[in-house]
């Protein structure tokens, strides 16, 4: 089994982990109702997508 010859330094370890950070999801505002939504998805609040009504959202 392969064993490291030297201890990996903190700098080397942290450089390797530089891309592991969590990023928040991209959120855009719906042009019809102004509610936040994920891009390229139907608005859950008003049911529109690209200026057209594609879902009927019932009032609760």
Secondary structure, DSSP 8 states (H G I E B T S, - for coil): ----SS---HHHHHHHGGG--------EE-TTT--EE-TTS--TTT-EETTEE-S-----
